[in-house]
Structure formats: structure tokens, C-alpha cells
Amino acid sequence: MKKIISKVITLGSLFDGSGGFPLGGMMSGIIPLWASEIEPFAIRVTTKRLPQMKHYGDISALNGAELPPVDIITFGSPCQDMSIAGRRSGLSGSRSSLFYEAVRIIKEMRGATNDKYPRFCVWENVPGAFSSNKGEDFRCVLESLCHIKDERIVISRCKK
């Protein structure tokens, strides 16, 4: 009889909100370890529902190299600047530009773990993310995420 070895999959959630990604992860057998969120009500919700998760606060004050490494980093960066309901300033807007903070955290964690963690990242956003700035913002999202793994990808018109 073969022994089955299972590996625990872990998750960290940036821009956590009320913990949708960690909750979905838990329902799939993934262990949420930590979250980054600044809204007090959202933190209270996840603290109540997911008391095992550590909350680290403002993403701009975090260093990915100092966070516990996780297999998956999820993030739904602020979307108001990309939304079809917003002013459409895109990734250069004051809120949606926080996307680049998530990229920074992921790069820092990968650097500290010899590119081992995170193994995956999941970004979700709003209707309008594909069309913001005639698709250029989504191109920048894709290039920025690909650039984490392969530094040769040129990000010519995207903020780094």
C-alpha cells in the first residue's frame, strides 16, 4: 500500500477586504496564514470569521521578505480608477496604482525565498480593468506579473 503524502497549501491575502479569497481558499483546503487590509470593519469581519489569520495592516508599510512565505498570494487591488463606474484614471490613479505594491511584495518574498514562494498569485478586479486606458492598463498588469518571474520582459510604458 502506498503512503499518500499531502502538502499543505498556504495563502496570503493583500487588499483582503472581508476575506473572500481566504474563505474560498479554506473551502478548498488551503490554509490562509495572513492578510493585509486597512479598513477597520473589514479587519473585524475577518478576525471574527478567520481568527487564525494574522493581520499586517497597510500594504505600503510591509516588506514581502519579512512576511511568512505562502504558496499563493491573492489580491484585489483598489479598482476605483479602473472601473467603468469611476473616473477611469487607470493604473496611474492614486488608488489603482496600489497594484504595484502587490507586485513589490511578491518580488520581495520571492527574493527572500530564492524564487520558491509564492508559487502563484491571483489578481481580481472590476469590469473596466480590460478596457482601462484602451487596454494599456491590463497590458501593464500582465507585463508586471510576468516580469516577476522573468526579468527579461520589458515594461516600456508601465510604472515599475
Sequence and secondary structure as in RCSB ss.txt:
>XXXX:A:sequence
MKKIISKVITLGSLFDGSGGFPLGGMMSGIIPLWASEIEPFAIRVTTKRLPQMKHYGDISALNGAELPPVDIITF
GSPCQDMSIAGRRSGLSGSRSSLFYEAVRIIKEMRGATNDKYPRFCVWENVPGAFSSNKGEDFRCVLESLCHIKD
ERIVISRCKK
>XXXX:A:secstr
         EEEEES TTTHHHHHHHHTT EEEEEE   HHHHHHHHHH TTSEE   GGG  GGGS   SEEEE
    TTTSTTS   GGGSTTGGGHHHHHHHHHHHHHHTTT S SEEEE   TTTTTGGGGHHHHHHHHHHHHHH 
TTS  SSS  
